[in-house]
Amino acid sequence: MKLLLQLAIKNLIGAGLRTWLNVIVLSFSFVIIIWHKGILDGWDRQAKNETAKWETGRGQFWQKSYDPYDAFSLTEAHAKIPSSLDTVLLNGNLVPILITQGTIYPGGRIQSILIKGIDSNQKILKIPAALFLKSSDEIPVLIGRRMATDNELKEGDIITLRWRDVHGTFDAGDMKVIAIFDTEVPTVDMGQIWIPLDQLQKMMGMPGEATILVCKNKESGSLYPAGWKFKSSEVLLKSITDLIKMKSVAGIVLYIILLSLAMLAIFDTQILSIFRRQKEIGTYIALGMTRYQVVGLFTIEGSLNSVLACILAAIYGIPLLAWQASRGLSMPGGSKGFGLAVADKIYPAYSIGLVLITIILIMITTIIVSYLPSRKIAKMKPTEALRGKLQ
């Protein structure tokens, strides 16, 4: 085996430019596959972390009638916060949020929105609710940057807000935008405003009621209060997981194209080598090597392309990917309107597992592609191979 390896290395180096062209193309496949998968893993990690910090927490209790995709359910999606959760609430491990529909009139236009009430003292979500404590306005409001941009609102603006209370009576009042916050999570920003929970409960005639309860830790999900259903982080973040899976499947097409180009080059090289080196093959067999040893020699030669490609990819790929991971990938401004958490920059996440899986995948593929054309050697007769003729 050692002799075959030494001979394969000598033959591979002797092939010169043909070898290095294969190695360069294959190294591109290494780097691009790792880079692309790292981008998706980084986006997945960032999106889930930010969504948990701004919206989902470590899970949520939903009032049994609440459906975030059915606006008509909001009229019934509220209930008294169960007394069994009083201790958890006092410890700051749950934050209640009351959600209802409303209308604002920015610049003489009509804009339907969601009104969300949140406890001013909460510390679970990154919503800057503590700013309510510094305001003396009748209806102080927090809005996100997207909401402010879409409706041409700015800090200090006073806008008419209309809502319908629990008895079906419409009421209206002036709200004041006390602050505009920046977030990567559009589902706490677009088409909605945030006001103090006790203020919204008073406006709606729903004292002590809420629509959802956000958990600080997973252990809170084991409480199971009557009339409420628990949604784990995995369920709440499913839309992000599904999107990343879809993008990963689309990425497989790119991987197949890259690998196909590299493998086609190696396959052609193997065919050409067998055709041009018939006398050499015959000499090996005449000197005592078995046909399968010669097949092994050519398979090793082809497989070494992936080893050299791995070394070359490490030489320029490690500093390139490290630089990308530190600088991040800037996202276009339009990506913020996708409805999912997309940061201004996505920082790739490269793991040892990702690198090892990519190396193993490419090496196994290279071995198979190198072996397939080499099988023809087993059918050659030494006398005809020495004369340079295939059987």
GUNU-202327 format. One record per residue (C-alpha): residue number from 1; x, y, z. Coordinates in nm, 3 decimals. Example, Ala and Ser with C-alpha at 12.3 -4.5 7.8 and 13.67 -1.06 7.14 Angstrom:
BEGIN
+-------+---------+---------+---------+
| vexlo |      c1 |      c2 |      c3 |
+-------+---------+---------+---------+
|     1 |   1.230 |  -0.450 |   0.780 |
|     2 |   1.367 |  -0.106 |   0.714 |
+-------+---------+---------+---------+
end
This chain:
BEGIN
+-------+---------+---------+---------+
| vexlo |      c1 |      c2 |      c3 |
+-------+---------+---------+---------+
|     1 |   0.000 |   0.000 |   0.000 |
|     2 |   0.286 |   0.235 |   0.084 |
|     3 |   0.446 |   0.166 |  -0.255 |
|     4 |   0.117 |   0.235 |  -0.436 |
|     5 |   0.077 |   0.562 |  -0.249 |
|     6 |   0.432 |   0.676 |  -0.331 |
|     7 |   0.389 |   0.581 |  -0.695 |
|     8 |   0.048 |   0.758 |  -0.711 |
|     9 |   0.196 |   1.080 |  -0.568 |
|    10 |   0.484 |   1.067 |  -0.815 |
|    11 |   0.249 |   1.015 |  -1.111 |
|    12 |   0.011 |   1.289 |  -0.990 |
|    13 |   0.290 |   1.544 |  -0.957 |
|    14 |   0.428 |   1.436 |  -1.294 |
|    15 |   0.094 |   1.519 |  -1.458 |
|    16 |   0.170 |   1.887 |  -1.393 |
|    17 |  -0.086 |   2.144 |  -1.504 |
|    18 |  -0.363 |   1.887 |  -1.553 |
|    19 |  -0.344 |   1.792 |  -1.185 |
|    20 |  -0.344 |   2.150 |  -1.061 |
|    21 |  -0.641 |   2.247 |  -1.274 |
|    22 |  -0.841 |   1.965 |  -1.115 |
|    23 |  -0.720 |   2.060 |  -0.769 |
|    24 |  -0.807 |   2.429 |  -0.811 |
|    25 |  -1.161 |   2.356 |  -0.936 |
|    26 |  -1.217 |   2.107 |  -0.655 |
|    27 |  -1.084 |   2.352 |  -0.393 |
|    28 |  -1.338 |   2.609 |  -0.513 |
|    29 |  -1.609 |   2.354 |  -0.442 |
|    30 |  -1.475 |   2.303 |  -0.089 |
|    31 |  -1.472 |   2.674 |  -0.008 |
|    32 |  -1.802 |   2.770 |  -0.172 |
|    33 |  -1.997 |   2.483 |  -0.014 |
|    34 |  -1.863 |   2.566 |   0.335 |
|    35 |  -1.920 |   2.939 |   0.281 |
|    36 |  -2.279 |   2.898 |   0.159 |
|    37 |  -2.376 |   2.656 |   0.438 |
|    38 |  -2.206 |   2.881 |   0.692 |
|    39 |  -2.415 |   3.178 |   0.575 |
|    40 |  -2.737 |   2.979 |   0.618 |
|    41 |  -2.633 |   2.848 |   0.961 |
|    42 |  -2.536 |   3.199 |   1.069 |
|    43 |  -2.868 |   3.343 |   0.950 |
|    44 |  -3.056 |   3.064 |   1.127 |
|    45 |  -2.874 |   3.128 |   1.455 |
|    46 |  -2.908 |   3.508 |   1.438 |
|    47 |  -3.275 |   3.502 |   1.337 |
|    48 |  -3.373 |   3.260 |   1.612 |
|    49 |  -3.173 |   3.441 |   1.880 |
|    50 |  -3.317 |   3.781 |   1.789 |
|    51 |  -3.673 |   3.652 |   1.758 |
|    52 |  -3.647 |   3.489 |   2.099 |
|    53 |  -3.513 |   3.810 |   2.253 |
|    54 |  -3.775 |   4.038 |   2.095 |
|    55 |  -4.088 |   3.825 |   2.058 |
|    56 |  -4.108 |   3.459 |   2.155 |
|    57 |  -3.897 |   3.432 |   2.469 |
|    58 |  -3.848 |   3.068 |   2.568 |
|    59 |  -4.206 |   2.980 |   2.485 |
|    60 |  -4.552 |   3.132 |   2.516 |
|    61 |  -4.894 |   3.059 |   2.661 |
|    62 |  -5.171 |   3.148 |   2.416 |
|    63 |  -5.529 |   3.211 |   2.518 |
|    64 |  -5.719 |   2.918 |   2.367 |
|    65 |  -5.896 |   3.134 |   2.104 |
|    66 |  -5.585 |   3.318 |   1.988 |
|    67 |  -5.469 |   3.265 |   1.631 |
|    68 |  -5.200 |   3.505 |   1.503 |
|    69 |  -5.309 |   3.439 |   1.144 |
|    70 |  -5.677 |   3.515 |   1.208 |
|    71 |  -5.743 |   3.880 |   1.295 |
|    72 |  -6.109 |   3.806 |   1.366 |
|    73 |  -6.011 |   3.580 |   1.658 |
|    74 |  -5.872 |   3.879 |   1.852 |
|    75 |  -6.219 |   3.982 |   1.972 |
|    76 |  -6.236 |   3.659 |   2.173 |
|    77 |  -5.866 |   3.600 |   2.233 |
|    78 |  -5.835 |   3.741 |   2.584 |
|    79 |  -5.883 |   3.604 |   2.933 |
|    80 |  -5.798 |   3.670 |   3.295 |
|    81 |  -5.442 |   3.577 |   3.381 |
|    82 |  -5.477 |   3.257 |   3.590 |
|    83 |  -5.416 |   3.305 |   3.962 |
|    84 |  -5.193 |   2.996 |   3.953 |
|    85 |  -4.939 |   3.207 |   3.764 |
|    86 |  -4.929 |   3.492 |   4.016 |
|    87 |  -4.605 |   3.374 |   4.173 |
|    88 |  -4.440 |   3.327 |   3.834 |
|    89 |  -4.551 |   3.676 |   3.729 |
|    90 |  -4.420 |   3.834 |   4.048 |
|    91 |  -4.083 |   3.664 |   3.994 |
|    92 |  -4.061 |   3.819 |   3.648 |
|    93 |  -4.066 |   3.483 |   3.468 |
|    94 |  -4.375 |   3.568 |   3.261 |
|    95 |  -4.471 |   3.884 |   3.074 |
|    96 |  -4.840 |   3.926 |   2.975 |
|    97 |  -4.928 |   4.088 |   2.642 |
|    98 |  -5.278 |   4.199 |   2.541 |
|    99 |  -5.346 |   4.227 |   2.167 |
|   100 |  -5.635 |   4.395 |   1.989 |
|   101 |  -5.712 |   4.571 |   1.663 |
|   102 |  -5.713 |   4.944 |   1.611 |
|   103 |  -5.690 |   5.220 |   1.355 |
|   104 |  -5.462 |   5.523 |   1.330 |
|   105 |  -5.487 |   5.824 |   1.100 |
|   106 |  -5.138 |   5.938 |   1.000 |
|   107 |  -5.136 |   6.232 |   0.756 |
|   108 |  -5.509 |   6.203 |   0.695 |
|   109 |  -5.480 |   5.838 |   0.591 |
|   110 |  -5.641 |   5.532 |   0.752 |
|   111 |  -5.408 |   5.258 |   0.873 |
|   112 |  -5.530 |   4.938 |   1.041 |
|   113 |  -5.290 |   4.821 |   1.310 |
|   114 |  -5.247 |   4.585 |   1.601 |
|   115 |  -5.239 |   4.743 |   1.946 |
|   116 |  -5.019 |   4.550 |   2.188 |
|   117 |  -5.010 |   4.618 |   2.558 |
|   118 |  -4.700 |   4.512 |   2.753 |
|   119 |  -4.599 |   4.546 |   3.117 |
|   120 |  -4.380 |   4.852 |   3.168 |
|   121 |  -4.161 |   4.664 |   3.419 |
|   122 |  -4.095 |   4.357 |   3.205 |
|   123 |  -3.736 |   4.249 |   3.146 |
|   124 |  -3.787 |   3.935 |   2.936 |
|   125 |  -3.823 |   4.092 |   2.592 |
|   126 |  -3.607 |   4.368 |   2.439 |
|   127 |  -3.912 |   4.588 |   2.380 |
|   128 |  -3.806 |   4.912 |   2.560 |
|   129 |  -4.120 |   4.916 |   2.776 |
|   130 |  -3.938 |   5.091 |   3.063 |
|   131 |  -3.972 |   5.414 |   2.862 |
|   132 |  -4.342 |   5.416 |   2.951 |
|   133 |  -4.247 |   5.490 |   3.312 |
|   134 |  -4.086 |   5.817 |   3.206 |
|   135 |  -4.391 |   5.940 |   3.012 |
|   136 |  -4.688 |   6.132 |   3.148 |
|   137 |  -4.884 |   6.131 |   2.821 |
|   138 |  -5.236 |   5.991 |   2.813 |
|   139 |  -5.152 |   5.718 |   2.561 |
|   140 |  -4.773 |   5.681 |   2.525 |
|   141 |  -4.674 |   5.466 |   2.229 |
|   142 |  -4.362 |   5.281 |   2.115 |
|   143 |  -4.322 |   5.191 |   1.747 |
|   144 |  -4.056 |   5.019 |   1.540 |
|   145 |  -3.845 |   5.178 |   1.269 |
|   146 |  -4.033 |   5.006 |   0.985 |
|   147 |  -4.369 |   5.117 |   1.123 |
|   148 |  -4.238 |   5.474 |   1.154 |
|   149 |  -4.100 |   5.475 |   0.800 |
|   150 |  -4.411 |   5.324 |   0.640 |
|   151 |  -4.641 |   5.578 |   0.808 |
|   152 |  -4.402 |   5.875 |   0.804 |
|   153 |  -4.404 |   5.900 |   1.182 |
|   154 |  -4.133 |   6.043 |   1.405 |
|   155 |  -4.072 |   6.072 |   1.774 |
|   156 |  -4.305 |   6.325 |   1.938 |
|   157 |  -4.584 |   6.292 |   1.680 |
|   158 |  -4.940 |   6.291 |   1.810 |
|   159 |  -5.179 |   6.068 |   1.613 |
|   160 |  -5.545 |   5.982 |   1.659 |
|   161 |  -5.598 |   5.620 |   1.767 |
|   162 |  -5.934 |   5.444 |   1.746 |
|   163 |  -6.023 |   5.112 |   1.907 |
|   164 |  -6.326 |   4.903 |   2.005 |
|   165 |  -6.364 |   4.787 |   2.363 |
|   166 |  -6.489 |   4.457 |   2.500 |
|   167 |  -6.852 |   4.573 |   2.472 |
|   168 |  -6.818 |   4.660 |   2.103 |
|   169 |  -6.815 |   5.036 |   2.163 |
|   170 |  -6.578 |   5.242 |   1.953 |
|   171 |  -6.360 |   5.499 |   2.128 |
|   172 |  -6.074 |   5.722 |   2.024 |
|   173 |  -5.793 |   5.924 |   2.174 |
|   174 |  -5.464 |   6.090 |   2.089 |
|   175 |  -5.151 |   5.881 |   2.117 |
|   176 |  -4.799 |   6.021 |   2.135 |
|   177 |  -4.498 |   5.846 |   1.984 |
|   178 |  -4.250 |   5.861 |   2.273 |
|   179 |  -3.977 |   5.652 |   2.108 |
|   180 |  -3.888 |   5.458 |   1.794 |
|   181 |  -3.690 |   5.138 |   1.842 |
|   182 |  -3.475 |   4.945 |   1.597 |
|   183 |  -3.517 |   4.571 |   1.569 |
|   184 |  -3.430 |   4.294 |   1.325 |
|   185 |  -3.764 |   4.122 |   1.397 |
|   186 |  -4.043 |   4.265 |   1.177 |
|   187 |  -4.318 |   4.079 |   1.362 |
|   188 |  -4.283 |   4.316 |   1.660 |
|   189 |  -4.260 |   4.620 |   1.434 |
|   190 |  -4.464 |   4.626 |   1.115 |
|   191 |  -4.827 |   4.737 |   1.143 |
|   192 |  -4.836 |   4.758 |   1.523 |
|   193 |  -4.790 |   4.987 |   1.820 |
|   194 |  -4.694 |   4.914 |   2.183 |
|   195 |  -4.859 |   5.081 |   2.482 |
|   196 |  -4.856 |   5.009 |   2.860 |
|   197 |  -5.051 |   4.695 |   2.948 |
|   198 |  -5.255 |   4.855 |   3.226 |
|   199 |  -5.344 |   5.142 |   2.991 |
|   200 |  -5.473 |   4.904 |   2.719 |
|   201 |  -5.661 |   4.693 |   2.974 |
|   202 |  -5.838 |   5.009 |   3.091 |
|   203 |  -5.914 |   5.124 |   2.736 |
|   204 |  -6.055 |   4.783 |   2.642 |
|   205 |  -6.243 |   4.722 |   2.968 |
|   206 |  -6.037 |   4.406 |   3.029 |
|   207 |  -5.877 |   4.446 |   3.373 |
|   208 |  -5.622 |   4.175 |   3.450 |
|   209 |  -5.660 |   4.013 |   3.108 |
|   210 |  -5.406 |   3.916 |   2.841 |
|   211 |  -5.382 |   3.740 |   2.506 |
|   212 |  -5.042 |   3.574 |   2.539 |
|   213 |  -4.793 |   3.515 |   2.818 |
|   214 |  -4.424 |   3.511 |   2.723 |
|   215 |  -4.202 |   3.276 |   2.926 |
|   216 |  -3.854 |   3.360 |   3.047 |
|   217 |  -3.749 |   2.995 |   3.066 |
|   218 |  -3.867 |   2.661 |   2.933 |
|   219 |  -3.962 |   2.536 |   3.281 |
|   220 |  -4.261 |   2.772 |   3.283 |
|   221 |  -4.415 |   2.565 |   3.003 |
|   222 |  -4.488 |   2.283 |   3.248 |
|   223 |  -4.752 |   2.486 |   3.435 |
|   224 |  -5.044 |   2.422 |   3.192 |
|   225 |  -5.302 |   2.677 |   3.322 |
|   226 |  -5.663 |   2.603 |   3.223 |
|   227 |  -5.784 |   2.783 |   2.911 |
|   228 |  -5.433 |   2.845 |   2.782 |
|   229 |  -5.218 |   2.643 |   2.543 |
|   230 |  -4.839 |   2.636 |   2.557 |
|   231 |  -4.629 |   2.696 |   2.246 |
|   232 |  -4.265 |   2.592 |   2.270 |
|   233 |  -3.976 |   2.782 |   2.115 |
|   234 |  -3.949 |   2.516 |   1.846 |
|   235 |  -4.310 |   2.572 |   1.740 |
|   236 |  -4.284 |   2.952 |   1.751 |
|   237 |  -3.962 |   2.951 |   1.547 |
|   238 |  -4.084 |   2.693 |   1.295 |
|   239 |  -4.124 |   2.950 |   1.016 |
|   240 |  -3.754 |   3.038 |   1.040 |
|   241 |  -3.654 |   2.671 |   1.052 |
|   242 |  -3.867 |   2.592 |   0.745 |
|   243 |  -3.721 |   2.884 |   0.549 |
|   244 |  -3.363 |   2.780 |   0.626 |
|   245 |  -3.446 |   2.422 |   0.524 |
|   246 |  -3.591 |   2.549 |   0.196 |
|   247 |  -3.279 |   2.758 |   0.132 |
|   248 |  -3.061 |   2.457 |   0.218 |
|   249 |  -3.245 |   2.242 |  -0.036 |
|   250 |  -3.195 |   2.513 |  -0.298 |
|   251 |  -2.827 |   2.522 |  -0.202 |
|   252 |  -2.796 |   2.151 |  -0.277 |
|   253 |  -2.849 |   2.235 |  -0.646 |
|   254 |  -2.548 |   2.468 |  -0.628 |
|   255 |  -2.343 |   2.200 |  -0.453 |
|   256 |  -2.432 |   1.942 |  -0.718 |
|   257 |  -2.331 |   2.179 |  -1.000 |
|   258 |  -1.996 |   2.259 |  -0.838 |
|   259 |  -1.920 |   1.896 |  -0.759 |
|   260 |  -2.029 |   1.785 |  -1.105 |
|   261 |  -1.784 |   2.025 |  -1.271 |
|   262 |  -1.499 |   1.907 |  -1.049 |
|   263 |  -1.586 |   1.538 |  -1.079 |
|   264 |  -1.625 |   1.564 |  -1.457 |
|   265 |  -1.273 |   1.703 |  -1.480 |
|   266 |  -1.135 |   1.419 |  -1.265 |
|   267 |  -1.332 |   1.157 |  -1.459 |
|   268 |  -1.200 |   1.288 |  -1.793 |
|   269 |  -0.848 |   1.295 |  -1.653 |
|   270 |  -0.874 |   0.933 |  -1.543 |
|   271 |  -1.005 |   0.824 |  -1.883 |
|   272 |  -0.725 |   1.013 |  -2.058 |
|   273 |  -0.462 |   0.869 |  -1.825 |
|   274 |  -0.576 |   0.512 |  -1.886 |
|   275 |  -0.578 |   0.570 |  -2.263 |
|   276 |  -0.232 |   0.732 |  -2.275 |
|   277 |  -0.063 |   0.507 |  -2.019 |
|   278 |  -0.150 |   0.165 |  -2.158 |
|   279 |   0.215 |   0.062 |  -2.193 |
|   280 |   0.282 |   0.172 |  -1.837 |
|   281 |  -0.015 |  -0.033 |  -1.716 |
|   282 |   0.111 |  -0.336 |  -1.909 |
|   283 |   0.457 |  -0.291 |  -1.757 |
|   284 |   0.313 |  -0.283 |  -1.404 |
|   285 |   0.124 |  -0.607 |  -1.466 |
|   286 |   0.427 |  -0.769 |  -1.632 |
|   287 |   0.643 |  -0.679 |  -1.332 |
|   288 |   0.406 |  -0.866 |  -1.100 |
|   289 |   0.137 |  -0.622 |  -0.997 |
|   290 |  -0.212 |  -0.764 |  -1.007 |
|   291 |  -0.478 |  -0.596 |  -1.216 |
|   292 |  -0.660 |  -0.488 |  -0.900 |
|   293 |  -0.344 |  -0.332 |  -0.761 |
|   294 |  -0.316 |  -0.125 |  -1.078 |
|   295 |  -0.684 |  -0.030 |  -1.043 |
|   296 |  -0.605 |   0.073 |  -0.686 |
|   297 |  -0.309 |   0.279 |  -0.806 |
|   298 |  -0.522 |   0.481 |  -1.049 |
|   299 |  -0.801 |   0.517 |  -0.792 |
|   300 |  -0.552 |   0.653 |  -0.538 |
|   301 |  -0.415 |   0.896 |  -0.797 |
|   302 |  -0.761 |   1.034 |  -0.863 |
|   303 |  -0.849 |   1.046 |  -0.494 |
|   304 |  -0.536 |   1.242 |  -0.410 |
|   305 |  -0.688 |   1.530 |  -0.606 |
|   306 |  -0.931 |   1.581 |  -0.318 |
|   307 |  -0.648 |   1.570 |  -0.063 |
|   308 |  -0.450 |   1.835 |  -0.251 |
|   309 |  -0.770 |   2.037 |  -0.302 |
|   310 |  -0.838 |   2.023 |   0.071 |
|   311 |  -0.487 |   2.154 |   0.146 |
|   312 |  -0.517 |   2.430 |  -0.116 |
|   313 |  -0.865 |   2.526 |   0.007 |
|   314 |  -0.729 |   2.555 |   0.361 |
|   315 |  -0.446 |   2.783 |   0.245 |
|   316 |  -0.673 |   3.049 |   0.095 |
|   317 |  -1.010 |   2.945 |   0.236 |
|   318 |  -0.935 |   2.974 |   0.610 |
|   319 |  -0.826 |   3.341 |   0.599 |
|   320 |  -1.103 |   3.426 |   0.350 |
|   321 |  -1.381 |   3.264 |   0.555 |
|   322 |  -1.238 |   3.403 |   0.881 |
|   323 |  -1.246 |   3.752 |   0.732 |
|   324 |  -1.603 |   3.699 |   0.614 |
|   325 |  -1.707 |   3.571 |   0.957 |
|   326 |  -1.563 |   3.881 |   1.127 |
|   327 |  -1.697 |   4.136 |   0.878 |
|   328 |  -2.032 |   3.972 |   0.807 |
|   329 |  -2.235 |   3.972 |   0.486 |
|   330 |  -2.430 |   4.296 |   0.432 |
|   331 |  -2.793 |   4.239 |   0.338 |
|   332 |  -2.984 |   4.464 |   0.094 |
|   333 |  -3.228 |   4.711 |   0.245 |
|   334 |  -3.528 |   4.543 |   0.079 |
|   335 |  -3.469 |   4.221 |   0.271 |
|   336 |  -3.619 |   4.380 |   0.585 |
|   337 |  -3.963 |   4.358 |   0.426 |
|   338 |  -3.956 |   3.979 |   0.396 |
|   339 |  -4.147 |   3.933 |   0.723 |
|   340 |  -3.862 |   3.737 |   0.885 |
|   341 |  -3.577 |   3.843 |   1.109 |
|   342 |  -3.298 |   3.963 |   0.879 |
|   343 |  -3.009 |   4.161 |   1.027 |
|   344 |  -2.820 |   4.436 |   0.845 |
|   345 |  -2.532 |   4.191 |   0.842 |
|   346 |  -2.536 |   3.813 |   0.861 |
|   347 |  -2.235 |   3.660 |   1.030 |
|   348 |  -2.156 |   3.310 |   0.898 |
|   349 |  -2.133 |   3.024 |   1.147 |
|   350 |  -1.865 |   2.770 |   1.059 |
|   351 |  -1.842 |   2.456 |   1.267 |
|   352 |  -1.597 |   2.167 |   1.276 |
|   353 |  -1.884 |   1.935 |   1.187 |
|   354 |  -1.967 |   2.137 |   0.874 |
|   355 |  -1.604 |   2.128 |   0.755 |
|   356 |  -1.561 |   1.756 |   0.827 |
|   357 |  -1.888 |   1.660 |   0.656 |
|   358 |  -1.791 |   1.862 |   0.346 |
|   359 |  -1.444 |   1.703 |   0.333 |
|   360 |  -1.581 |   1.350 |   0.376 |
|   361 |  -1.855 |   1.406 |   0.114 |
|   362 |  -1.613 |   1.539 |  -0.148 |
|   363 |  -1.349 |   1.272 |  -0.077 |
|   364 |  -1.598 |   0.986 |  -0.104 |
|   365 |  -1.736 |   1.132 |  -0.428 |
|   366 |  -1.383 |   1.169 |  -0.567 |
|   367 |  -1.294 |   0.810 |  -0.478 |
|   368 |  -1.602 |   0.679 |  -0.656 |
|   369 |  -1.542 |   0.893 |  -0.966 |
|   370 |  -1.176 |   0.786 |  -0.974 |
|   371 |  -1.262 |   0.419 |  -0.941 |
|   372 |  -1.529 |   0.395 |  -1.209 |
|   373 |  -1.306 |   0.450 |  -1.516 |
|   374 |  -1.021 |   0.254 |  -1.354 |
|   375 |  -1.226 |  -0.068 |  -1.362 |
|   376 |  -1.144 |  -0.100 |  -1.730 |
|   377 |  -0.785 |  -0.185 |  -1.637 |
|   378 |  -0.898 |  -0.515 |  -1.484 |
|   379 |  -1.011 |  -0.631 |  -1.832 |
|   380 |  -0.685 |  -0.547 |  -2.008 |
|   381 |  -0.443 |  -0.816 |  -2.126 |
|   382 |  -0.079 |  -0.741 |  -2.040 |
|   383 |   0.049 |  -0.823 |  -2.392 |
|   384 |  -0.198 |  -0.588 |  -2.559 |
|   385 |  -0.140 |  -0.320 |  -2.296 |
|   386 |   0.236 |  -0.337 |  -2.364 |
|   387 |   0.164 |  -0.279 |  -2.732 |
|   388 |  -0.062 |   0.015 |  -2.639 |
|   389 |  -0.388 |  -0.148 |  -2.744 |
|   390 |  -0.698 |  -0.186 |  -2.532 |
|   391 |  -0.882 |  -0.515 |  -2.529 |
+-------+---------+---------+---------+
end
